[in-house]
Amino acid sequence: MSLVRPRAAQDEPAGAQAGVRPERHVIHAVPVRRHGVKRCEPRTKNREPELETETDVVVLGSGAAGLAAAITAAKFGAKVLLLEKADVFGGSTAISGGVVWIPSNNAMNALGFSDSKDAAKAYLGTVLGNKVRWDLVDTFLDNGPDMVDFMHAQTELRLVPRAHAPDYYPAIEGASMGGRTLDPQVYDGRKLGRWFSALKRPIPEFMVFGGMMVGRKEIDQLLGTFRSPKNLLATAGMVVRYARDRMLNGRGTRLLQGNSLAAQLLKSALDAGVELWSNCQIEEIAVADDRASLVKLSQRGEECVVRARRGIVLAGGGAAADAAGMREHLATPDSHFSMAPRTNTGGLQKLAVALGACIDEAVVDPVNYAPVSVLRENGREIRFPHLFLDRAKPGLIAVDATGRRFVDEATSYHNFVRAMIAQPAGRAVPTWLICDAAFIRKYGMGLVRPGIGSRRRFLKSGYLRSGATISELARSIGVPAAALTEEVTRHNRFSIDGHDPDHGKGGNAYDLHQGDLQHAPNPCLGPIERPPFYAVAVYPGDIGATRGLITDDRGRVLDQARRPIPGLYACGNEMNSVMAGTYPGAGITLGPALTFGYIVGRSLGQDADRRAN
């Protein structure tokens, strides 16, 4: 047995060179339960880590990719152990939008949408350009629909196609106007029982009343509570249920978006018999019998080793939160704010590299970009990704340090940041989002929610700037008053006829979908004219890394000679981006994550089944 360590090498256990398994002193783990989560605490404290347990498949990470791999392997007959670094399960998925992109899925076809692999392939070929890896793209397109069917037939997961959800480059051949993007159904967290408290909570700023999840539909209902009896009844029902949930569970159990997706997958893993351990710091991946088969972990100061008979799956979320490691790959590392969980530090990738794996550098962009605003108060920092709630709405513009617009504000979050960092001399870092009193009351802006509530907290912290006039606002944010005044005046003229000749805001299907469809003539263009005027600074940020381990189309991690490392697999953000660091549409991270998790799990499960027979 050879223990591979990225740090200093240590002596092998006695008998390792002869291929003898180290003497096992631990009989069983002592199960310790907190929030219903099993933790492994070895009884002994010998110098060498003991072989704690043996299983078919070990999955490292509990986001969509890891849970999909674990569920599928278990459904195909494998014994599966999932290890999570954090003290709760769900990973990045639990705090995401939960959107899944699967072209030509049968759910959309059943609803009458028209799509084909050829159309999706043509679209991706144009967007990905010369960075495309057709083996990965073909495998994704071939297996994505099967994954959805499998999950619908075998698990709790239910994905519903959006009737209208344009791809992010709607003018490109093969783009779709709807159906490829799927949302997880609203889910009742009470189905998890005592495991509900082990599910990672959503970002607090995305909830209302301290713990109730809301989506676009719910936001509209809450803001229009007294506009109709229907809205009043719907709001009353939500609030009554939430009050009950808050008393019994500490937060709402009506789950939406990524929290719903993570909850459905977690319940499915439990139903499939997957064993789950939390608080697991993975220290080493060991090679025995010429394959990656041992995982050494520490948990609350104790160490144990798990043997995987079939394979080890890396699904820890990638390296977006590794500030030092990402620094050389980012255009503005000192002003970049990742939304990835702080546990996503790339530790698993480093262990894989120690085994001979390599990181894919052939990506267009190193991360999936998103503009992020930052609130600093009382010694803490709160980050907010400006994905779709404000930028595309009528009555908002984005300006750089010169006070001038430079981008279609309604473009995708990825392309918005690309435009920011493309400006010379960093003049668009930060970028200022500008609006008036009518806009912020109707739509909100960043952390400032819509409605008539007080904005004192945000003004006091400096997160929100204000001015009685545009010139006063310009002085507050440090841009030329004459330029900003001229830009606002020009933009207001555009809003009259609904045409933006400068940057084309509201000029394509994607923009219009993100705008306010009740506003005419252009859902994305409206005047900025009612004082006071407001501004929020946004910075380059991301919602995950695209650089990952190079794998083949079966999810097997490849070494520098492009040969599979036996026993080692990767999926999700641990593997190289199927989209090559581009962002073709909503859900292009979770779609491949679920699909390749399914592919890896199926392969390992079938392998275990074949060997058993």
C-alpha positions in Angstrom: 0.0 0.0 0.0 1.3 3.4 -0.9 -0.1 6.4 0.9 0.0 9.5 -1.3 0.4 12.8 0.6 0.6 16.2 -1.0 2.5 17.3 2.1 5.6 15.7 3.5 5.9 11.9 2.8 5.6 9.6 5.8 6.7 6.0 6.4 4.3 3.3 5.1 2.7 0.9 7.6 4.6 -2.3 8.3 4.0 -4.9 5.6 2.8 -2.3 3.0 5.6 -3.1 0.6 4.6 -6.7 0.6 1.0 -5.8 -0.2 -0.2 -6.8 3.2 -3.2 -5.0 4.7 -2.2 -3.2 7.9 -3.4 -4.8 11.1 -6.9 -3.7 12.0 -7.5 -2.8 15.6 -10.8 -1.0 15.4 -13.8 -3.3 15.5 -16.5 -0.8 14.8 -17.1 3.0 14.7 -18.9 4.5 17.6 -21.9 6.3 16.0 -22.4 9.7 17.4 -25.6 11.6 16.4 -26.2 15.3 16.2 -29.1 16.4 14.0 -29.5 12.8 13.2 -26.1 12.7 11.3 -23.8 9.8 11.8 -20.2 10.6 12.7 -17.3 8.1 12.8 -15.2 8.3 16.0 -12.6 5.4 16.2 -12.2 3.9 19.7 -8.4 3.6 19.6 -5.7 6.2 19.1 -2.9 4.1 17.6 -0.1 5.8 15.7 -1.3 4.6 12.3 -4.9 5.3 11.1 -7.1 2.2 11.4 -9.2 0.7 8.7 -12.6 1.9 9.9 -14.9 0.4 7.3 -15.1 -1.1 3.9 -17.6 -0.3 1.2 -18.0 -0.4 -2.6 -18.1 3.3 -3.3 -16.9 6.4 -1.4 -18.3 9.7 -2.5 -16.6 12.9 -1.2 -19.1 15.8 -1.2 -22.9 16.2 -0.9 -23.9 18.7 -3.5 -25.9 17.7 -6.6 -23.1 15.8 -8.3 -22.0 13.8 -5.2 -25.6 12.9 -4.2 -26.5 11.9 -7.8 -23.4 9.6 -7.9 -24.2 8.1 -4.5 -27.9 7.6 -5.3 -27.3 6.0 -8.7 -24.5 3.7 -7.5 -26.8 2.6 -4.6 -29.7 2.0 -6.9 -27.5 -0.2 -9.1 -26.6 -2.3 -6.1 -23.5 -0.8 -4.7 -22.8 -0.1 -1.0 -22.1 3.6 -0.7 -20.6 5.9 1.9 -20.8 9.6 1.4 -18.4 11.9 3.3 -19.1 15.6 3.7 -16.6 18.2 4.9 -19.1 20.6 6.4 -21.4 19.8 9.3 -24.5 19.9 7.1 -25.3 18.4 3.7 -26.2 20.0 0.4 -23.0 21.9 -0.6 -23.2 24.7 -3.1 -26.4 23.2 -4.5 -28.3 24.0 -1.3 -27.7 27.8 -1.7 -28.0 27.9 -5.5 -30.9 28.7 -7.7 -31.3 25.0 -8.3 -31.8 25.4 -12.0 -30.9 22.4 -14.3 -30.1 22.7 -18.0 -30.9 19.5 -20.0 -31.5 19.8 -23.7 -34.1 17.5 -25.3 -35.3 16.1 -22.0 -38.4 14.0 -22.1 -40.2 16.2 -19.6 -40.1 19.1 -22.1 -41.0 16.9 -25.0 -44.1 15.7 -23.1 -45.2 19.3 -22.8 -44.9 20.0 -26.5 -41.5 21.7 -26.6 -39.4 20.9 -29.7 -35.7 20.2 -29.2 -33.0 17.9 -30.5 -29.5 16.9 -29.7 -28.4 18.3 -33.0 -29.8 21.7 -32.2 -28.2 21.8 -28.7 -24.9 20.6 -30.2 -24.9 23.3 -32.8 -25.6 25.9 -30.1 -22.9 24.7 -27.8 -20.4 24.4 -30.6 -20.8 28.1 -31.4 -20.7 29.3 -27.7 -17.8 27.1 -26.6 -15.8 27.7 -29.8 -12.4 26.1 -30.0 -12.4 25.1 -26.3 -15.1 22.5 -26.8 -14.5 18.9 -25.9 -17.0 17.0 -28.0 -16.5 13.8 -26.1 -17.9 15.5 -22.9 -20.6 17.4 -24.8 -21.9 14.4 -26.6 -21.9 12.3 -23.4 -23.8 15.1 -21.6 -26.4 15.5 -24.3 -26.8 11.7 -24.7 -27.1 11.0 -21.0 -28.9 14.1 -19.6 -32.4 13.0 -20.7 -31.7 9.5 -19.3 -30.6 11.0 -16.0 -33.9 13.0 -15.7 -35.9 9.9 -16.5 -34.0 7.8 -14.0 -34.4 10.3 -11.2 -38.1 10.7 -11.9 -38.6 7.0 -11.9 -36.3 6.0 -9.0 -36.1 8.9 -6.6 -37.9 11.8 -4.9 -36.5 14.3 -7.4 -39.0 16.0 -9.7 -37.8 18.6 -12.2 -40.2 20.8 -14.1 -39.4 22.5 -17.5 -39.8 26.2 -17.7 -42.3 27.2 -20.3 -40.3 30.3 -21.3 -36.6 30.5 -20.4 -34.4 31.6 -23.3 -30.8 30.4 -23.6 -28.3 33.2 -22.9 -27.3 33.7 -26.5 -30.8 33.5 -28.1 -29.7 34.7 -31.6 -27.3 31.8 -32.0 -28.4 28.8 -34.1 -29.7 26.0 -32.0 -30.7 28.3 -29.0 -33.9 27.4 -27.3 -36.6 29.7 -26.0 -37.8 27.3 -23.3 -37.9 23.7 -22.0 -34.2 23.0 -21.6 -34.2 24.8 -18.2 -35.8 22.8 -15.4 -36.6 23.8 -11.9 -37.0 21.5 -8.9 -40.5 21.3 -7.6 -41.4 22.9 -4.4 -40.6 20.4 -1.7 -41.8 19.8 1.8 -38.7 19.6 4.0 -40.7 17.8 6.7 -40.3 14.7 4.6 -36.7 14.6 5.8 -37.8 14.2 9.4 -34.9 14.6 11.8 -32.5 15.0 8.8 -34.1 18.4 8.0 -31.8 20.1 10.4 -28.8 18.4 8.7 -29.7 20.2 5.4 -27.7 23.3 4.6 -29.7 26.5 5.1 -30.3 28.9 2.2 -28.5 32.2 2.2 -30.3 34.3 4.8 -30.6 37.3 2.6 -32.6 35.2 0.1 -35.3 34.5 2.7 -37.9 36.7 4.3 -39.2 36.9 7.9 -36.0 35.3 9.1 -36.4 31.9 7.4 -39.1 31.7 4.7 -38.0 30.9 1.2 -39.6 32.9 -1.6 -39.3 32.8 -5.4 -40.4 35.2 -8.1 -44.1 34.1 -7.7 -44.0 34.5 -4.0 -42.3 37.9 -4.1 -45.1 39.2 -6.5 -47.7 37.8 -4.1 -46.2 39.4 -1.0 -45.8 42.8 -2.7 -49.4 42.6 -4.0 -51.0 41.1 -0.9 -53.9 43.5 -1.0 -54.3 43.8 -4.7 -56.6 40.8 -5.0 -58.4 38.2 -2.8 -56.3 35.5 -4.4 -53.0 37.2 -3.4 -54.4 37.8 0.1 -55.3 34.1 0.6 -52.0 32.9 -0.9 -50.0 35.2 1.4 -52.0 34.3 4.5 -51.4 30.6 3.7 -47.7 31.0 3.4 -47.4 33.1 6.5 -49.5 30.7 8.6 -47.5 27.7 7.5 -44.2 29.5 8.1 -45.2 30.5 11.6 -45.9 26.9 12.4 -42.6 25.8 10.8 -40.6 28.4 12.6 -41.9 27.1 16.0 -41.3 23.4 15.1 -38.2 23.5 12.8 -36.5 26.9 13.3 -37.2 27.9 9.7 -39.7 27.3 6.8 -40.0 23.8 5.5 -41.5 24.9 2.1 -38.3 24.6 0.1 -37.6 26.2 -3.3 -34.7 26.4 -5.7 -31.4 24.8 -4.7 -32.6 24.0 -1.2 -35.4 22.0 -2.7 -33.0 20.2 -5.1 -30.6 19.4 -2.3 -33.4 18.2 0.0 -34.9 15.9 -2.7 -31.5 14.4 -3.4 -30.7 14.0 0.3 -34.0 12.2 0.9 -33.4 10.0 -2.1 -29.9 9.1 -0.9 -31.3 8.1 2.5 -34.1 6.1 0.9 -31.4 4.3 -1.3 -29.5 3.3 1.8 -26.5 5.6 1.3 -24.6 6.1 4.6 -23.8 9.7 5.3 -21.0 11.1 7.5 -20.4 14.8 8.1 -17.5 16.9 9.5 -15.1 14.8 7.5 -11.8 16.4 6.6 -10.1 14.3 3.9 -6.4 14.1 4.7 -5.1 11.6 2.2 -6.1 9.4 -0.7 -4.2 6.1 -0.7 -3.3 3.7 -3.4 -3.6 0.0 -2.7 -3.4 -2.8 -5.2 -2.6 -0.3 -7.9 -5.8 1.7 -7.6 -7.1 4.6 -5.5 -9.0 2.7 -2.8 -8.3 4.2 0.6 -9.5 7.5 2.1 -7.9 8.8 5.3 -10.1 11.3 7.1 -10.1 13.2 10.4 -13.3 13.9 12.3 -13.3 15.9 15.5 -9.6 15.2 16.1 -9.9 11.5 15.4 -8.6 9.6 12.3 -10.0 6.7 10.4 -9.5 5.1 7.0 -12.2 3.9 4.6 -11.6 1.4 1.9 -13.5 1.7 -1.4 -13.7 -1.6 -3.3 -14.9 0.0 -6.5 -14.0 3.6 -6.6 -13.6 7.0 -4.9 -15.7 9.9 -6.3 -14.5 13.5 -5.9 -17.5 15.9 -5.8 -16.4 18.5 -3.3 -17.5 21.6 -5.1 -14.2 22.8 -6.7 -11.7 25.5 -5.7 -13.5 28.8 -6.1 -13.0 29.7 -2.4 -9.3 29.0 -2.6 -8.3 32.7 -2.7 -4.5 32.0 -2.9 -4.9 29.3 -5.6 -7.3 31.3 -7.7 -5.4 34.5 -7.5 -3.3 34.0 -10.7 -6.3 33.1 -12.7 -8.5 36.1 -11.9 -8.4 39.5 -13.6 -9.1 41.5 -10.4 -8.1 39.2 -7.5 -8.0 42.0 -4.9 -11.6 43.0 -5.8 -13.2 39.6 -6.5 -15.9 38.1 -4.3 -16.8 34.5 -4.7 -20.3 33.2 -3.6 -18.9 29.7 -3.3 -19.1 28.1 0.2 -15.9 28.7 2.1 -15.3 24.9 2.2 -14.8 24.8 -1.5 -11.0 25.2 -1.3 -9.9 22.7 -3.8 -8.5 20.2 -1.3 -9.7 17.2 -3.2 -8.1 18.5 -6.4 -4.8 18.8 -4.7 -5.0 15.2 -3.4 -5.8 14.1 -6.9 -2.9 16.0 -8.4 -0.7 14.2 -5.9 -1.8 11.0 -7.5 -0.8 12.2 -10.9 -3.9 14.1 -12.0 -3.8 17.5 -13.6 -6.0 20.6 -13.7 -7.6 21.7 -17.0 -6.4 25.1 -18.0 -8.2 25.0 -21.4 -11.2 27.1 -20.3 -12.5 30.4 -21.6 -13.0 31.8 -18.1 -11.7 30.3 -14.8 -15.0 30.9 -13.0 -18.7 31.3 -13.6 -18.9 35.1 -13.2 -21.5 37.1 -11.3 -21.6 40.7 -10.2 -21.6 40.8 -6.3 -22.4 43.7 -3.9 -20.9 43.7 -0.4 -22.4 44.9 2.8 -19.9 45.5 5.6 -21.3 46.1 9.1 -20.5 45.1 12.7 -17.3 43.3 11.6 -19.0 41.0 9.2 -19.4 40.8 5.4 -22.5 39.9 3.5 -22.3 39.2 -0.2 -25.2 39.4 -2.7 -25.0 38.1 -6.3 -26.9 40.3 -8.8 -28.3 37.5 -11.0 -31.7 38.5 -12.2 -33.7 40.5 -9.7 -32.6 44.0 -10.5 -30.2 44.6 -13.4 -32.7 43.8 -16.2 -35.6 45.8 -14.8 -36.7 49.1 -16.3 -35.2 52.2 -14.6 -31.7 51.0 -13.8 -28.3 51.7 -15.5 -24.8 50.6 -14.7 -21.9 53.1 -15.0 -18.1 52.9 -14.5 -15.8 55.4 -12.8 -16.3 57.9 -15.7 -20.0 58.0 -15.0 -20.8 56.3 -18.4 -22.7 53.2 -19.3 -20.5 50.4 -20.8 -22.8 47.3 -21.0 -26.3 46.0 -21.6 -27.4 45.8 -18.0 -29.8 43.0 -18.7 -27.2 40.6 -20.1 -26.3 37.4 -18.3 -24.5 37.8 -15.0 -21.5 36.0 -16.6 -21.2 38.4 -19.5 -21.9 41.4 -17.3 -18.7 40.7 -15.3 -16.8 40.0 -18.5 -17.7 43.5 -19.6 -16.6 44.9 -16.3 -13.1 43.4 -16.4 -12.7 44.3 -20.1 -12.8 48.0 -19.3 -9.4 49.6 -19.3 -7.5 50.5 -16.2 -10.0 48.8 -13.9 -12.4 51.7 -14.3 -15.5 49.4 -14.0 -14.3 47.9 -10.7 -16.5 48.7 -9.0 -19.5 49.3 -11.2 -22.3 51.5 -9.9 -25.9 50.4 -10.3 -28.1 53.6 -10.5 -31.8 53.9 -10.0 -34.5 56.2 -8.5 -37.0 56.0 -5.6 -39.7 54.4 -7.8 -37.4 51.6 -8.9 -36.1 50.7 -5.5 -39.6 50.6 -4.0 -40.9 48.4 -6.8 -38.0 46.0 -7.5 -35.4 46.6 -4.7 -31.7 46.6 -5.5 -29.3 44.0 -4.2 -29.8 43.5 -0.5 -32.3 46.4 -0.4 -35.6 44.7 -0.7 -38.6 46.2 -2.5 -41.4 47.9 -0.6 -41.6 50.9 1.8 -39.3 49.6 4.5 -36.5 51.6 6.0 -33.2 51.8 4.1 -31.4 53.4 7.0 -29.3 50.3 7.7 -28.0 50.2 4.1 -27.3 54.0 4.0 -25.5 54.0 7.3 -23.2 51.1 6.3 -22.4 52.8 2.9 -23.8 49.8 1.0 -26.5 52.1 -0.4 -25.6 55.7 -1.6 -28.2 58.4 -2.2 -28.6 61.9 -3.5 -31.5 64.4 -3.9 -30.2 65.0 -7.4 -28.2 63.0 -9.9 -25.3 65.5 -9.4 -25.4 64.9 -5.6 -25.5 61.1 -6.1 -22.5 61.4 -8.5 -20.5 63.2 -5.8 -21.5 60.5 -3.3 -20.0 57.8 -5.5 -17.1 59.7 -6.9 -18.0 59.9 -10.6 -18.2 63.1 -12.8 -21.5 64.8 -12.1 -21.8 66.1 -15.7 -21.2 62.8 -17.2 -23.7 60.9 -15.0 -26.3 63.5 -15.5 -25.9 63.4 -19.3 -26.0 59.6 -19.2 -29.2 59.5 -17.2 -30.8 62.0 -19.5 -29.9 60.0 -22.6 -31.1 56.8 -21.0 -34.5 58.4 -20.1 -34.9 59.4 -23.8 -34.4 55.7 -24.8 -37.1 54.6 -22.4 -39.7 56.7 -24.2 -39.6 54.7 -27.5 -38.1 51.5 -25.9 -34.9 51.4 -27.9 -31.4 51.5 -26.6 -29.0 52.2 -29.5 -26.0 52.4 -27.2 -26.0 48.9 -25.6 -29.2 47.2 -26.7 -30.8 46.7 -23.3 -34.0 44.8 -23.9 -33.1 44.0 -27.5 -33.2 40.2 -27.3 -35.3 37.4 -25.9 -33.1 36.8 -22.9 -33.1 40.4 -21.8 -36.9 40.7 -22.2 -37.5 37.5 -20.2 -35.5 39.0 -17.3 -37.3 42.4 -17.5 -40.8 43.4 -16.3 -43.2 42.1 -18.9 -45.9 44.4 -17.5 -43.8 47.5 -18.5 -44.1 49.0 -22.0 -42.8 49.6 -24.5 -39.6 47.8 -23.4 -39.7 45.6 -20.3 -36.1 46.6 -19.6 -36.1 50.3 -20.2 -37.7 52.9 -17.9 -36.9 56.5 -16.8 -34.8 57.4 -13.8 -36.5 60.6 -12.6 -38.0 60.4 -9.1 -35.7 61.5 -6.3 -34.0 60.5 -4.2 -31.6 58.6 -6.4 -29.7 55.6 -5.3 -26.5 53.6 -6.1 -25.0 50.3 -5.1 -21.5 49.2 -6.0 -21.0 45.8 -7.6 -17.7 43.9 -8.0 -16.5 41.0 -10.1 -17.5 37.7 -8.4 -18.4 34.2 -9.2 -20.8 31.3 -8.3 -18.2 28.6 -8.8 -15.0 27.6 -10.5 -14.7 26.1 -14.0 -11.1 24.9 -13.7 -11.2 21.3 -12.6 -9.6 17.9 -12.9 -9.2 16.5 -16.5 -11.5 13.5 -16.9 -12.7 11.3 -19.7 -16.3 11.0 -20.7 -17.0 8.4 -18.0 -15.8 10.8 -15.3 -12.6 8.9 -14.7 -9.8 11.2 -13.6 -6.9 11.2 -16.1 -3.2 11.5 -15.4 -0.7 13.7 -17.2 -0.5 11.1 -20.0 -4.3 11.2 -20.3 -4.7 7.7 -18.9 -7.4 6.9 -16.3 -6.2 6.7 -12.7 -7.7 3.5 -11.5 -10.4 3.9 -8.9 -10.6 7.7 -9.1 -13.6 9.6 -10.5 -14.7 13.3 -10.5 -17.9 15.1 -11.2 -19.5 18.5 -10.6 -17.1 21.4 -10.1 -14.3 19.0 -9.3 -14.1 17.9 -13.0 -13.2 20.1 -15.9 -16.1 22.3 -17.1 -18.2 20.6 -19.7 -19.0 24.1 -20.9 -15.3 25.0 -21.1 -15.6 28.1 -18.9 -18.5 29.6 -20.9 -22.1 30.2 -19.7 -24.6 29.1 -22.4 -27.8 29.1 -20.3 -29.4 28.8 -16.9 -28.5 25.6 -15.2 -25.4 24.7 -17.1 -23.5 23.9 -13.9 -26.1 21.7 -12.2 -27.2 20.0 -15.4 -23.7 18.5 -16.1 -23.2 17.9 -12.4 -26.3 15.7 -12.1 -25.6 14.0 -15.4 -22.0 13.1 -14.8 -22.8 12.1 -11.2 -25.4 9.8 -12.7 -22.9 8.4 -15.2 -20.2 7.8 -12.6 -22.7 6.2 -10.2 -24.1 4.0 -12.9 -20.7 2.8 -13.9 -19.6 2.0 -10.3 -22.9 0.4 -9.4 -22.9 -1.8 -12.5 -19.3 -2.7 -11.9 -20.2 -3.8 -8.3 -23.2 -5.8 -9.6 -21.1 -7.5 -12.3 -18.4 -8.6 -9.8 -21.0 -9.8 -7.3 -22.5 -12.0 -10.0 
